[in-house]
């Protein structure tokens, strides 16, 4: 292998890695980005799950002794950790009620998360969003079927026109004699 081939191979591997990371961040949403931030901070930040009126949202929070500082809708909040620090997906995590963010949600003995937090559902939100039934699916299907049918008709007309053009071509007798003369 030459130097150019090795360079091209390394660059293509790097490009595929970067595209995979971008896709993971694009489809995974803020939770994956927050997880990566917490993992990269090496203990300086914690993964904070806040219970909002619309469900659970993830944030990153800076940890200082017994408090965490985080922002919710641009407003900085300080929360005391009252024994609510737990491990979630191999990082430190805190569960907080966003409306009453003065202290963290106290976990029962042996629990890693609050009773109303369902980690399976939370981890599968993307899957549920991608597989939910679409209310306008029938209209989209009809439009797509009409486009495909139109393209099939255009392709069939093209095949018929080409067939008739090819069938009208007469074989030139001079070509046959030239070819026979070259062969002999």
KEFIMAR-74403 format. One record per residue: residue in three letters; x, y, z of N, C-alpha, C in turn. Coordinates in steps of 0.02 Angstrom, whole numbers, plus 50000, padded with zeros to 5 digits. Atoms other than C-alpha are relative to their C-alpha. Layout:
ALAXYZXYZXYZ...
***
This chain:
UNK500434994150000500005000050000500445006250000UNK499634993750004500595017349959499755004850054UNK500184995149949500525032550071499325003149987UNK500654997150016499025039749978499434995450020UNK500535004849984498005023950000499894999550075UNK500065000349926498375023250187499665006350025UNK500314993749980497925041650206499265000149984UNK500715000250019496285039250112499624995250045UNK500345004849956495865023950218499905003050070UNK500064997049934496215033250381499485005650000UNK500494994550004495215048450325499294997449993UNK500675002750007493735037750273499764996950065UNK500195002749935493755028750441499835005750048UNK500134994249957493835045550531499335003349981UNK500634997050023492405052350425499414995750022UNK500555004349979491315037150462499905000350075UNK500064999349927491695038650648499645006550018UNK500324993549986491225057150648499275000149979UNK500705000450021489635053850549499594995950049UNK500355004049949489165040350675499885004050063UNK500084995949939489465052250821499465005449989UNK500504994850014488445066050739499314997049997UNK500655003450002487045053750703499764998250069UNK500185001849932487075047750883499765006150038UNK500214993949966486965065550947499355002649972UNK500604997550032485625070050820499394996050022UNK500585004249982484495055250860499924999150075UNK500045001149928484915053751044499785006150039UNK500234993949967484545071751087500475002450054UNK499604996849948485145081351237500284995250052UNK499785004649948485305066451353500694997249985UNK499355002850018486765058951258500535005550005UNK499534994549995487615075951244500165001650073UNK499894998849929487375078851431500414994450032UNK499625005649974488025061451469500745000649982UNK499304999350021489595064651367500345005750038UNK499714994549961489865081351456500184997850071UNK499885002349932489715073051627500584995050001UNK499465005050003490845058651577500685003349989UNK499374996550015492165070651510500235004450058UNK499814995549945492125081551667500374996350056UNK499655004149951492835067151773499825001850072UNK500234998849932491785070651926499845007250016UNK500154992949988491625089551910499275001749988UNK500714998950015489845088251844499614993750017UNK500455005749990488355077151879499445000449949UNK500585000450045486935071551767499385001250043UNK500584998049960485365079951834499374998749960UNK500665001250031483615073651792499495004250039UNK500494995649968482275086651827499304997849979UNK500705001650013480435082351843499655006649984UNK500364994050021479515095751743499274998249990UNK500715001550011477675097451704499894995749938UNK500075003950062478005088951536500364993350004UNK499635006249993479035074451603500705001350025UNK499324999549977480845071251644500455002949945UNK499504997250045482235081651563500694999350032UNK499325000849973484105079551580500395006549993UNK499574994149999485355093151622500684997950027UNK499375001049965487155094551678500045005250056UNK499954995549943487545102251846500714999850027UNK499344999749969489165108051926499934998250073UNK500045002449931489485099252090500495003850043UNK499584996749951490145109252237499784997650069UNK500135002949934490195099752402499304996950003UNK500675003049992488355096752450499485003449957UNK500484996650044487565107452313500194999049927UNK499885000150073487375107052125499695006449971UNK500244994050033487165122352014499844998149928UNK500235001750067486175120551853499535005349973UNK500444995150031485115130551731499394996549971UNK500635002450028483295127451689499675005849964UNK500284994750042482615138051546500385006650008UNK499584994149994484075150051566500055003050070UNK499994997549931483765152851752500464995650042UNK499555004149958485195147151865499654997950065UNK500305002749939484635135952008500534996450040UNK499555003449955485545129252160499594994950039UNK500375005449966485005112652234500454996650050UNK499635003749949485565104552396499914992549987UNK500045007350008485975086152381499894997050069UNK500185003049935485095077652526500054992449995UNK499935007250006485795060252501499694997349937UNK500335002150061485005059852329500484998649943UNK499515001450052486625057152233500034992549988UNK500015007050017486555040552142500414998849937UNK499645001750062487395031551997499484998149948UNK500455001650055486475031151832500434999749937UNK499605001050060487305024251674500745001550013UNK499304999349979489005024351765500235007150013UNK499814993249980488965042851808499585002050060UNK500394997549943488385052351962499395003649973UNK500624996950022486585057851944499605002450060UNK500434997149949485355068352043499315000849969UNK500694999150023483465068552029499715005950039UNK500254993749971482625085452060499315001449972UNK500644997350024480885092652050500145007149977UNK499824993550028481085107751935499605005750031UNK500414994849970479665117252018500215001650071UNK499764999049931480385114952193500734997750001UNK499325002350012482235114352153500475001450059UNK499584998549942482875118852328500384994050025UNK499655006149978483315100852370499834994349952UNK500105005650046483485084752276499474995250026UNK500495005149981482225070652277500364994650040UNK499695005149958482645058852419499794993149976UNK500135006850025482785040952360499914995250058UNK500105005149949482165026152459500614995550001UNK499425004549993483445013752523499974994649946UNK499965005250051484005002252384499765002249931UNK500234997650065483255012852244500535004449968UNK499534995950037484315020852110499665006049968UNK500384994650032482935032252044499315000450034UNK500664999349969481235039052101499494995249971UNK500505004850021479665028652086499685001849933UNK500334998150062478915038751943500485000749941UNK499504999950054480545038551841500094993049974UNK499945006650029480535023751723500595000049952UNK499404999650043482285021151652499914996649933UNK500115003250064481695009151518499625004649953UNK500394995450041480405021451455500435006049981UNK499594994150015481625035951468500534998449948UNK499505002050049482965026651372499704998449932UNK500325001950063481715021251240499555005549972UNK500414994550027480925038351210500125001049926UNK499844999150071481825039651044499664994549959UNK500315005550036481225022550990499255000949996UNK500724998850000479445026851040499825005649953UNK500154994450044479525043350947500074998149927UNK499905001950070480185035350789499494995049975UNK500475005150021478905021250788499285001650014UNK500704998249985477345030650839499615000449934UNK500394999550061475915029850714499905007349980UNK500074993250026475775045150605499275001149979UNK500704998650016474065053150590499905001449926UNK500054998350071474425058950413500314994649956UNK499675005350038475155042250357499614998149938UNK500405002050058473695038150241500075005149944UNK499924994950052473845054750149500694999649968UNK499325000750027475735052650131500064993949956UNK499985006150039475495034950068499655000949933UNK500354998750063474235040649938500425004349953UNK499574995750041475405054349878500594996149971UNK499435003950022476875042449869499794995049946UNK500265004850049475835029449775499865003549933UNK500134996250061475285042749649500655001749964UNK499364998350031477085048149618500324993849970UNK499715006250027477675030149597499624997749938UNK500405001950057476235026349478500165004549940UNK499824995350053476645042049377500684998349969UNK499345001850024478475036949365500004993549961UNK500055006450036478005019249309499705001249931UNK500314998550065476885026249170500515003449955UNK499484996650040478295037949112500524995049976UNK499505005150019479535023349113499724995349947UNK500315004450050478315012249016499955003549932UNK500034996350063478045025748884500705000549970UNK499314999750025479935027748869500224993549969UNK499835006750026480155008948843499654998949933UNK500375000950063478795008748708500305004249945UNK499704995650051479555023648616500664997349977UNK499355002750019481295015948619499914993649959UNK500125006350037480594999048559499815001549927UNK500204998450068479745006948409500565003349960UNK499434996950035481285017348365500504994749980UNK499525005250015482405002048372499734995349946UNK500285004550050481204991348269499975003249931UNK500014996650065481165004548130500695000549969UNK499334999650027483055004048107500124994049955UNK499845005450047483524994147951500754998850002UNK499305001750001485154985047943500285002049932UNK499684997650061486274993047814500384994249966UNK499645005550032486854980147686500745001449989UNK499294998350011488484989547659500424998150060UNK499635001849940488984986247839500154992649999UNK499885007350003488774967447814500554998349952UNK499485001750048489884967547660500685002250024UNK499354997749974491244977747745500264995150052UNK499795004649948491264966147893500224993449970UNK499815006350031491314950747781500675000749964UNK499374999050035492724958247678500595000350048UNK499464999649950493754961647835500154993050026UNK499905006749972493494944047898500374995549952UNK499685004450051494034935547733500695002349992
***
